[in-house]
Amino acid sequence: AHFVDEGNVVLEPGGTQPSKAHFIHDSHYKIDSVHDFPKIPNQDWTVQYPAFKNKLNHRIQNFLTKIQQS
């Protein structure tokens, strides 16, 4: 599977106003994440990625389970 931690990320500016979160674009899946990675002083956004990835994997598994049981 291709995930952001495999190098498929492009950082883009959040616009003209100060942003409270990093704007992350996954170039492989063409998915944008604007609010999942808050800007924390002296911390790179990638520190938060494992928890985000686990949350998505959990949600995906729940979705697949629900559609199999429908």
C-alpha positions in Angstrom: 0.0 0.0 0.0 1.1 3.5 -0.7 1.0 5.8 2.3 2.4 9.3 3.0 5.2 7.7 5.1 6.4 6.1 1.8 7.2 9.5 0.3 4.0 10.4 -1.5 3.5 13.8 0.1 3.6 17.4 -1.1 3.3 20.2 1.4 1.3 23.2 0.1 0.7 26.6 1.7 -2.5 27.0 3.7 -3.4 30.2 1.9 -2.9 33.9 2.8 -4.0 33.6 6.5 -1.9 32.0 9.2 -2.8 28.3 9.4 -3.2 26.3 12.6 -2.6 23.0 10.7 -0.4 21.7 8.0 -1.9 21.3 4.5 -0.9 17.8 3.4 -1.5 16.4 -0.1 -1.0 12.7 -0.9 0.1 12.7 -4.5 -0.5 9.0 -5.0 -4.1 8.9 -3.8 -4.8 12.6 -4.6 -6.2 13.2 -1.1 -5.8 16.4 0.9 -5.7 16.7 4.6 -6.1 20.1 6.1 -7.0 19.7 9.8 -5.5 16.3 10.8 -2.0 17.6 11.4 -2.0 20.7 13.8 1.1 22.9 13.8 3.0 22.2 17.0 6.0 24.4 17.7 9.4 22.6 17.2 7.6 19.5 16.0 7.6 18.2 12.4 4.1 17.1 11.1 5.4 13.6 10.5 5.5 12.9 14.2 1.7 12.9 14.2 1.4 10.7 11.1 1.5 7.2 12.8 -1.5 8.0 15.0 -3.4 9.4 12.0 -2.6 6.3 9.9 -3.8 4.0 12.7 -7.1 6.0 13.0 -7.7 5.8 9.2 -6.9 2.0 9.2 -9.4 1.5 12.0 -12.1 3.5 10.2 -11.4 1.6 7.0 -11.7 -1.8 8.7 -14.9 -0.8 10.5 -16.4 0.3 7.1 -15.4 -3.0 5.4 -16.9 -5.0 8.3 -20.1 -3.1 8.1 -20.5 -3.5 4.3 -19.7 -7.3 4.6 -22.5 -7.6 7.2 -25.1 -5.7 5.3 
